[in-house]
Amino acid sequence: VPMSVLSCMKYLMFIFNVLVFAGGTCLAGMGVWVAVDPAGFQDIVAARAVLSAGAWLLLAVGIALSLLGFLGCCGALRRSRPLLLL
């Protein structure tokens, strides 16, 4: 495999993992906002327990995706197979 193809794959993996990291960070931010904001969503969340559980689930999924994206970025830059397989 030519070196230029491997370099292109490295940068594509990095860009994809940056997008996963950014999406996870946005989900975590939304989860915190829904769980904490007393003026906006708290009235709706207090009325329905499903929305409260959804906010915590959104936060957990966002943190997991952020961690996965960060480790993927590190693995792509270092060409670390264990980090990419994780």
N, C-alpha and C positions, 0 to 999 in steps of 0.2 A: 504494500500500500504506500503510495507516495506521501512524502512528508507534508505536502500542502493539504492533502485530504485530512490527515490526522490533526493538523492545526485548525482547519475549518471545523472539524467535529468538536475539538476542544472548546472553541469559542461559542459554537452553537449550544453545547451543553451548559456552558457558563451563562449564556443569555437566558436559556430556558430555566435554569435554577434561580437566576435573579428574578424572573417573573413569578416563580413559585414562592420565593421569599417575600416579594412585594405583595402578592395576593394573600399570603398567610398573615403578614403584618396588618393588612387592611381588615381581614376577618377578625383578628385579635382586637384591633382598635374598635371595630363595630361591636364586638362582644362586650368590651369594657364600657363602651358608651351606653349600650342598652342596659347593662347590669347596674351602672352607677348613676346615670343622669337622673336627678330627682325631678326635674321639671318636665322633661320630654317623655321618655318611655316608661318611667317608673309607675305612672298611673295605670298604664295598660298592662305592665308586667305584674303589678300587684293584683290586678283583677283576674289574671289568668296564669295559673301555675305553669302551664305548658310553655308560655313565652319566657318565663324566668329560667326554666330548664334549657330552653333553646338558646338563651343568651350565654349561659355557662358552657353549653356544647359548642357554640360558635367560638367562644374564647379558647376552649381546649383545642379545637381543630385548627384555629389560627396559629396558636403557639406551636403545635406539631408541624404544620406546614412551614412555618418560619424556620424552625430548627432543621427540618429536612432540606429546605432550600439553601440554608447557610452551609450545611455540611456538603451539599452537592456542589456549591460554588467552590468551596475549599478543595474538594476532590477533583473537580475539573481543572482548576489551576495547577494543582500539584501532580495531576495524573495519578492519583491514588485510587487504585482499584477497590480497596475495602470501603473507602468513603463513598464511592460511586455506587457500590452494591448496597450500601446501607439505605 
